[in-house]
Amino acid sequence: MTATTYLHPDRIFDGQALRAGYVAVQNGTVSALLDTLPTGTEPQTLRGTLTPGYLDLQVNGGADALVNTSPTAAAMQTIAAAHRRFGTVAVLPTVITDAPEVLDAAAEAALQAHGLPGILGLHIEGPHLSVARRGTHAARFIRPFDQRTLAIVQRLRAAQVPVMITVAPEGVSPGDIASLVKTGAVVSLGHSDTTAEHVRACLTEGATCFTHLYNAMSPMLNRTPGVTGACINSTAYTGIICDGIHVADEMVALALRARPLPDTTFLVSDSMSTVGGSDHFTLYGNEIRLVNGRLVNAEGSLAGAHITMAESVTRLINVLHIDPATTLRMASTIPARVIGRNPGLIGQSLNDLLLLNPDWTVAKTGLA
């Protein structure tokens, strides 16, 4: 008979709300949440808030490893380990627009890394994007959606590897999104300069997500909602970068108030290799440098972000004054739902739990 142990943190985030109580653990996994303890048992007291670890669905790199320049399973493990130090217990390694051979290699790496701790699958961001809204993505590699990419997604999904793929509505033809959805991939719309009407057609075809709201998408104006307005007004999921650089704090708060359904906006870092690494890296043969918290390329464009999920959480709570439970859902529950993972505390490994300080910073990653 398996022995049950009990934890008694100051507060518990159960995946939906903050509560008091006790956490029952069997075989290193949370088995139940209790209001009272069984007679004769003694809990282990924990100072802080116990929560599921953070999940990041858009991670380009970490610890000087970058998916595009090192599309290997070993690099993905390095990236996952770098982010775990800061409370992100699992990542979706992200390969951005590049030569077809780079995407091939990244897909092979994701197949090799499937099932390894901390690696959720693969996020394919590009190359089927809008040149006008490419951001730091190299224009020379942007191309219309093709059978080569579809075959890669089909192969990954046949092996049960979770896939998110970001496409611009301009980069696909009618039926392409439906073909991707049929594989079980999550289709996200982003890096687009199109109209709200075009976006809605893509949502009807099966796209269920948007990539980094506000960034690399046509803006919301009084008579033209653009991709931004279409996203905010939709019931689809969307990621958002909350570093105070990519999106003004006021605009983050506005979007959270305006969206028609709660719990459809989640945090992403869009972080590069500088998290846990040095202050520069090379992408497309050009040096990207960290300057005053900004990662910028030679054109002066933002080239990914230098922030962790933990920093995003504390910014939302302490600077924007977003409700803590809402914020924790944005960092763990909602991304789990998007990618098909367990969104609650029950069933989580002790190794994937966080203990948070009173100011919501991470005190400890993993309790095993």
Secondary structure as a PSIPRED ss2 file (coil, helix, strand):
# PSIPRED VFORMAT (PSIPRED V4.0)

   1 M C   1.000  0.000  0.000
   2 T C   1.000  0.000  0.000
   3 A C   1.000  0.000  0.000
   4 T C   1.000  0.000  0.000
   5 T E   0.000  0.000  1.000
   6 Y E   0.000  0.000  1.000
   7 L E   0.000  0.000  1.000
   8 H E   0.000  0.000  1.000
   9 P E   0.000  0.000  1.000
  10 D E   0.000  0.000  1.000
  11 R E   0.000  0.000  1.000
  12 I E   0.000  0.000  1.000
  13 F E   0.000  0.000  1.000
  14 D C   1.000  0.000  0.000
  15 G C   1.000  0.000  0.000
  16 Q C   1.000  0.000  0.000
  17 A C   1.000  0.000  0.000
  18 L E   0.000  0.000  1.000
  19 R E   0.000  0.000  1.000
  20 A C   1.000  0.000  0.000
  21 G C   1.000  0.000  0.000
  22 Y E   0.000  0.000  1.000
  23 V E   0.000  0.000  1.000
  24 A E   0.000  0.000  1.000
  25 V E   0.000  0.000  1.000
  26 Q E   0.000  0.000  1.000
  27 N C   1.000  0.000  0.000
  28 G C   1.000  0.000  0.000
  29 T E   0.000  0.000  1.000
  30 V E   0.000  0.000  1.000
  31 S E   0.000  0.000  1.000
  32 A E   0.000  0.000  1.000
  33 L E   0.000  0.000  1.000
  34 L E   0.000  0.000  1.000
  35 D C   1.000  0.000  0.000
  36 T C   1.000  0.000  0.000
  37 L C   1.000  0.000  0.000
  38 P C   1.000  0.000  0.000
  39 T C   1.000  0.000  0.000
  40 G C   1.000  0.000  0.000
  41 T C   1.000  0.000  0.000
  42 E C   1.000  0.000  0.000
  43 P C   1.000  0.000  0.000
  44 Q E   0.000  0.000  1.000
  45 T E   0.000  0.000  1.000
  46 L E   0.000  0.000  1.000
  47 R E   0.000  0.000  1.000
  48 G E   0.000  0.000  1.000
  49 T E   0.000  0.000  1.000
  50 L E   0.000  0.000  1.000
  51 T E   0.000  0.000  1.000
  52 P E   0.000  0.000  1.000
  53 G C   1.000  0.000  0.000
  54 Y E   0.000  0.000  1.000
  55 L E   0.000  0.000  1.000
  56 D E   0.000  0.000  1.000
  57 L E   0.000  0.000  1.000
  58 Q E   0.000  0.000  1.000
  59 V E   0.000  0.000  1.000
  60 N C   1.000  0.000  0.000
  61 G E   0.000  0.000  1.000
  62 G E   0.000  0.000  1.000
  63 A C   1.000  0.000  0.000
  64 D C   1.000  0.000  0.000
  65 A E   0.000  0.000  1.000
  66 L E   0.000  0.000  1.000
  67 V C   1.000  0.000  0.000
  68 N C   1.000  0.000  0.000
  69 T C   1.000  0.000  0.000
  70 S C   1.000  0.000  0.000
  71 P C   1.000  0.000  0.000
  72 T C   1.000  0.000  0.000
  73 A H   0.000  1.000  0.000
  74 A H   0.000  1.000  0.000
  75 A H   0.000  1.000  0.000
  76 M H   0.000  1.000  0.000
  77 Q H   0.000  1.000  0.000
  78 T H   0.000  1.000  0.000
  79 I H   0.000  1.000  0.000
  80 A H   0.000  1.000  0.000
  81 A H   0.000  1.000  0.000
  82 A H   0.000  1.000  0.000
  83 H H   0.000  1.000  0.000
  84 R H   0.000  1.000  0.000
  85 R C   1.000  0.000  0.000
  86 F C   1.000  0.000  0.000
  87 G C   1.000  0.000  0.000
  88 T E   0.000  0.000  1.000
  89 V E   0.000  0.000  1.000
  90 A E   0.000  0.000  1.000
  91 V E   0.000  0.000  1.000
  92 L E   0.000  0.000  1.000
  93 P E   0.000  0.000  1.000
  94 T E   0.000  0.000  1.000
  95 V E   0.000  0.000  1.000
  96 I E   0.000  0.000  1.000
  97 T C   1.000  0.000  0.000
  98 D C   1.000  0.000  0.000
  99 A C   1.000  0.000  0.000
 100 P H   0.000  1.000  0.000
 101 E H   0.000  1.000  0.000
 102 V H   0.000  1.000  0.000
 103 L H   0.000  1.000  0.000
 104 D H   0.000  1.000  0.000
 105 A H   0.000  1.000  0.000
 106 A H   0.000  1.000  0.000
 107 A H   0.000  1.000  0.000
 108 E H   0.000  1.000  0.000
 109 A H   0.000  1.000  0.000
 110 A H   0.000  1.000  0.000
 111 L H   0.000  1.000  0.000
 112 Q H   0.000  1.000  0.000
 113 A H   0.000  1.000  0.000
 114 H C   1.000  0.000  0.000
 115 G C   1.000  0.000  0.000
 116 L C   1.000  0.000  0.000
 117 P C   1.000  0.000  0.000
 118 G C   1.000  0.000  0.000
 119 I E   0.000  0.000  1.000
 120 L C   1.000  0.000  0.000
 121 G C   1.000  0.000  0.000
 122 L E   0.000  0.000  1.000
 123 H E   0.000  0.000  1.000
 124 I E   0.000  0.000  1.000
 125 E E   0.000  0.000  1.000
 126 G C   1.000  0.000  0.000
 127 P C   1.000  0.000  0.000
 128 H C   1.000  0.000  0.000
 129 L C   1.000  0.000  0.000
 130 S C   1.000  0.000  0.000
 131 V H   0.000  1.000  0.000
 132 A H   0.000  1.000  0.000
 133 R H   0.000  1.000  0.000
 134 R C   1.000  0.000  0.000
 135 G C   1.000  0.000  0.000
 136 T C   1.000  0.000  0.000
 137 H C   1.000  0.000  0.000
 138 A C   1.000  0.000  0.000
 139 A H   0.000  1.000  0.000
 140 R H   0.000  1.000  0.000
 141 F H   0.000  1.000  0.000
 142 I C   1.000  0.000  0.000
 143 R C   1.000  0.000  0.000
 144 P C   1.000  0.000  0.000
 145 F C   1.000  0.000  0.000
 146 D C   1.000  0.000  0.000
 147 Q H   0.000  1.000  0.000
 148 R H   0.000  1.000  0.000
 149 T H   0.000  1.000  0.000
 150 L H   0.000  1.000  0.000
 151 A H   0.000  1.000  0.000
 152 I H   0.000  1.000  0.000
 153 V H   0.000  1.000  0.000
 154 Q H   0.000  1.000  0.000
 155 R H   0.000  1.000  0.000
 156 L H   0.000  1.000  0.000
 157 R H   0.000  1.000  0.000
 158 A H   0.000  1.000  0.000
 159 A C   1.000  0.000  0.000
 160 Q C   1.000  0.000  0.000
 161 V C   1.000  0.000  0.000
 162 P C   1.000  0.000  0.000
 163 V E   0.000  0.000  1.000
 164 M E   0.000  0.000  1.000
 165 I E   0.000  0.000  1.000
 166 T E   0.000  0.000  1.000
 167 V E   0.000  0.000  1.000
 168 A C   1.000  0.000  0.000
 169 P H   0.000  1.000  0.000
 170 E H   0.000  1.000  0.000
 171 G H   0.000  1.000  0.000
 172 V C   1.000  0.000  0.000
 173 S C   1.000  0.000  0.000
 174 P C   1.000  0.000  0.000
 175 G C   1.000  0.000  0.000
 176 D H   0.000  1.000  0.000
 177 I H   0.000  1.000  0.000
 178 A H   0.000  1.000  0.000
 179 S H   0.000  1.000  0.000
 180 L H   0.000  1.000  0.000
 181 V H   0.000  1.000  0.000
 182 K H   0.000  1.000  0.000
 183 T H   0.000  1.000  0.000
 184 G C   1.000  0.000  0.000
 185 A C   1.000  0.000  0.000
 186 V E   0.000  0.000  1.000
 187 V E   0.000  0.000  1.000
 188 S E   0.000  0.000  1.000
 189 L E   0.000  0.000  1.000
 190 G C   1.000  0.000  0.000
 191 H C   1.000  0.000  0.000
 192 S E   0.000  0.000  1.000
 193 D C   1.000  0.000  0.000
 194 T C   1.000  0.000  0.000
 195 T C   1.000  0.000  0.000
 196 A H   0.000  1.000  0.000
 197 E H   0.000  1.000  0.000
 198 H H   0.000  1.000  0.000
 199 V H   0.000  1.000  0.000
 200 R H   0.000  1.000  0.000
 201 A H   0.000  1.000  0.000
 202 C H   0.000  1.000  0.000
 203 L H   0.000  1.000  0.000
 204 T H   0.000  1.000  0.000
 205 E H   0.000  1.000  0.000
 206 G C   1.000  0.000  0.000
 207 A C   1.000  0.000  0.000
 208 T C   1.000  0.000  0.000
 209 C E   0.000  0.000  1.000
 210 F E   0.000  0.000  1.000
 211 T C   1.000  0.000  0.000
 212 H C   1.000  0.000  0.000
 213 L C   1.000  0.000  0.000
 214 Y C   1.000  0.000  0.000
 215 N C   1.000  0.000  0.000
 216 A C   1.000  0.000  0.000
 217 M E   0.000  0.000  1.000
 218 S C   1.000  0.000  0.000
 219 P C   1.000  0.000  0.000
 220 M C   1.000  0.000  0.000
 221 L C   1.000  0.000  0.000
 222 N C   1.000  0.000  0.000
 223 R C   1.000  0.000  0.000
 224 T C   1.000  0.000  0.000
 225 P C   1.000  0.000  0.000
 226 G H   0.000  1.000  0.000
 227 V H   0.000  1.000  0.000
 228 T H   0.000  1.000  0.000
 229 G H   0.000  1.000  0.000
 230 A H   0.000  1.000  0.000
 231 C H   0.000  1.000  0.000
 232 I H   0.000  1.000  0.000
 233 N H   0.000  1.000  0.000
 234 S C   1.000  0.000  0.000
 235 T C   1.000  0.000  0.000
 236 A C   1.000  0.000  0.000
 237 Y E   0.000  0.000  1.000
 238 T E   0.000  0.000  1.000
 239 G E   0.000  0.000  1.000
 240 I E   0.000  0.000  1.000
 241 I E   0.000  0.000  1.000
 242 C C   1.000  0.000  0.000
 243 D C   1.000  0.000  0.000
 244 G C   1.000  0.000  0.000
 245 I C   1.000  0.000  0.000
 246 H C   1.000  0.000  0.000
 247 V C   1.000  0.000  0.000
 248 A C   1.000  0.000  0.000
 249 D H   0.000  1.000  0.000
 250 E H   0.000  1.000  0.000
 251 M H   0.000  1.000  0.000
 252 V H   0.000  1.000  0.000
 253 A H   0.000  1.000  0.000
 254 L H   0.000  1.000  0.000
 255 A H   0.000  1.000  0.000
 256 L H   0.000  1.000  0.000
 257 R H   0.000  1.000  0.000
 258 A H   0.000  1.000  0.000
 259 R C   1.000  0.000  0.000
 260 P C   1.000  0.000  0.000
 261 L C   1.000  0.000  0.000
 262 P C   1.000  0.000  0.000
 263 D C   1.000  0.000  0.000
 264 T C   1.000  0.000  0.000
 265 T E   0.000  0.000  1.000
 266 F E   0.000  0.000  1.000
 267 L E   0.000  0.000  1.000
 268 V E   0.000  0.000  1.000
 269 S C   1.000  0.000  0.000
 270 D C   1.000  0.000  0.000
 271 S E   0.000  0.000  1.000
 272 M C   1.000  0.000  0.000
 273 S C   1.000  0.000  0.000
 274 T C   1.000  0.000  0.000
 275 V C   1.000  0.000  0.000
 276 G C   1.000  0.000  0.000
 277 G C   1.000  0.000  0.000
 278 S C   1.000  0.000  0.000
 279 D C   1.000  0.000  0.000
 280 H E   0.000  0.000  1.000
 281 F E   0.000  0.000  1.000
 282 T E   0.000  0.000  1.000
 283 L E   0.000  0.000  1.000
 284 Y C   1.000  0.000  0.000
 285 G C   1.000  0.000  0.000
 286 N E   0.000  0.000  1.000
 287 E E   0.000  0.000  1.000
 288 I E   0.000  0.000  1.000
 289 R E   0.000  0.000  1.000
 290 L E   0.000  0.000  1.000
 291 V E   0.000  0.000  1.000
 292 N C   1.000  0.000  0.000
 293 G C   1.000  0.000  0.000
 294 R E   0.000  0.000  1.000
 295 L E   0.000  0.000  1.000
 296 V E   0.000  0.000  1.000
 297 N C   1.000  0.000  0.000
 298 A C   1.000  0.000  0.000
 299 E C   1.000  0.000  0.000
 300 G C   1.000  0.000  0.000
 301 S C   1.000  0.000  0.000
 302 L E   0.000  0.000  1.000
 303 A C   1.000  0.000  0.000
 304 G C   1.000  0.000  0.000
 305 A E   0.000  0.000  1.000
 306 H C   1.000  0.000  0.000
 307 I C   1.000  0.000  0.000
 308 T C   1.000  0.000  0.000
 309 M H   0.000  1.000  0.000
 310 A H   0.000  1.000  0.000
 311 E H   0.000  1.000  0.000
 312 S H   0.000  1.000  0.000
 313 V H   0.000  1.000  0.000
 314 T H   0.000  1.000  0.000
 315 R H   0.000  1.000  0.000
 316 L H   0.000  1.000  0.000
 317 I H   0.000  1.000  0.000
 318 N H   0.000  1.000  0.000
 319 V C   1.000  0.000  0.000
 320 L C   1.000  0.000  0.000
 321 H C   1.000  0.000  0.000
 322 I C   1.000  0.000  0.000
 323 D C   1.000  0.000  0.000
 324 P H   0.000  1.000  0.000
 325 A H   0.000  1.000  0.000
 326 T H   0.000  1.000  0.000
 327 T H   0.000  1.000  0.000
 328 L H   0.000  1.000  0.000
 329 R H   0.000  1.000  0.000
 330 M H   0.000  1.000  0.000
 331 A H   0.000  1.000  0.000
 332 S H   0.000  1.000  0.000
 333 T H   0.000  1.000  0.000
 334 I H   0.000  1.000  0.000
 335 P H   0.000  1.000  0.000
 336 A H   0.000  1.000  0.000
 337 R H   0.000  1.000  0.000
 338 V H   0.000  1.000  0.000
 339 I H   0.000  1.000  0.000
 340 G C   1.000  0.000  0.000
 341 R C   1.000  0.000  0.000
 342 N C   1.000  0.000  0.000
 343 P C   1.000  0.000  0.000
 344 G C   1.000  0.000  0.000
 345 L C   1.000  0.000  0.000
 346 I C   1.000  0.000  0.000
 347 G C   1.000  0.000  0.000
 348 Q C   1.000  0.000  0.000
 349 S E   0.000  0.000  1.000
 350 L H   0.000  1.000  0.000
 351 N H   0.000  1.000  0.000
 352 D H   0.000  1.000  0.000
 353 L E   0.000  0.000  1.000
 354 L E   0.000  0.000  1.000
 355 L E   0.000  0.000  1.000
 356 L E   0.000  0.000  1.000
 357 N C   1.000  0.000  0.000
 358 P C   1.000  0.000  0.000
 359 D C   1.000  0.000  0.000
 360 W C   1.000  0.000  0.000
 361 T C   1.000  0.000  0.000
 362 V E   0.000  0.000  1.000
 363 A E   0.000  0.000  1.000
 364 K E   0.000  0.000  1.000
 365 T E   0.000  0.000  1.000
 366 G C   1.000  0.000  0.000
 367 L C   1.000  0.000  0.000
 368 A C   1.000  0.000  0.000
